[in-house]
Structure formats: structure tokens, C-alpha cells
Amino acid sequence: MDTRVEKILLTYDEIQAGIIKAAKWIDQKFKDKDLILIGLLKGCIPFYGQLASHITIDCLLDTMTISSYKGNTERTTLPHIYQDVTEDIKDKDVLIVDEIIDSAYTLQYVKDYLNKNYGPKSISILTLLDKPEGRKIDLNPDYSCFQIENHFVVGYGCDYQGKLRNLPYVGIFKQK
């Protein structure tokens, strides 16, 4: 275990089992739909990559780079899009994939932005982690693999100052 981690919340094996269940949910919910998965970089990378490999229905993969944290433990800016979608999502079913929903500011921003600018048929949200106690606005994911308590977590895409995303587990970050 990394010395900057206080406690492991989810092991690699638990995460993999959650990802497989999420992929089955996608296969069922979006069967016979024109689906585009949009991963929110950089945090989604481990989750998004594993998730995509377990989805059996046809879908397109796309990403956006968006940030509102700048690597800190608390939101520091309004969300900013650094890289937009590249696929045509008009009249398509979009599934936004992110590693965590906390305050929900970023996911609400992305959802509103995509609806306003591209006219998708529908937008759903899937997250690896759901932290309802951190919610600042009324937005919930359509599916989340795990619900966690209100801790600052790292690993499996979640970071502190851009680091620790590569940990193969989710753990509570040791606050100084």
C-alpha cells in the first residue's frame, strides 16, 4: 500500500467485479441503441479502459478533457473543457463515464454543455464511485459501481495533484 494512503476502500478485485457488472448494465440498457461512451479525462482512464473491454454491444468511444480541480483536494475553478468530443453525437445516446461523482458540478456542466451544443438523443451518467455526501447539486448517476463515504480518495483514476491515479485500488488519502 502506498504510504500516502490511510486505508484501502476497494481492492483491485472488487473494482474489477464492479466494472463487469457495469458493462452488463450497459449491454442491457443500451441494446439496439446508437451508443457513444464519452470518458472524462484524465481520471476515467483506468475505469474507462477496463469498462470498454467488457462491453459486448456496438458503441463508439470518445473522450473529453475537463477539469475543475487542478489536482487539489477541493474544487478550485469552474469546469474548463480542454478537449471536446470528436464524434458526432447528435441524436445519439450518450453515456458519460467518469471515475467519481462528488459535488456533481463537473458532470452537470458537461451534461448541459453537450445538450446545448450537440443535441444528443439522451445523456446518461456512469461512474465508478458515487460520493452522495459530497453532492452540491441535485444530479445522480444513472449507474455507479460503488457508493463511498465522504473521504478524499485516490487510486484507480482519482488523484491528488495529478498523482496516484495509477494505484490499482481506491484508498483514503492521508490529509496532512
Disulfide bonds with the S-S distance in Angstrom:
none
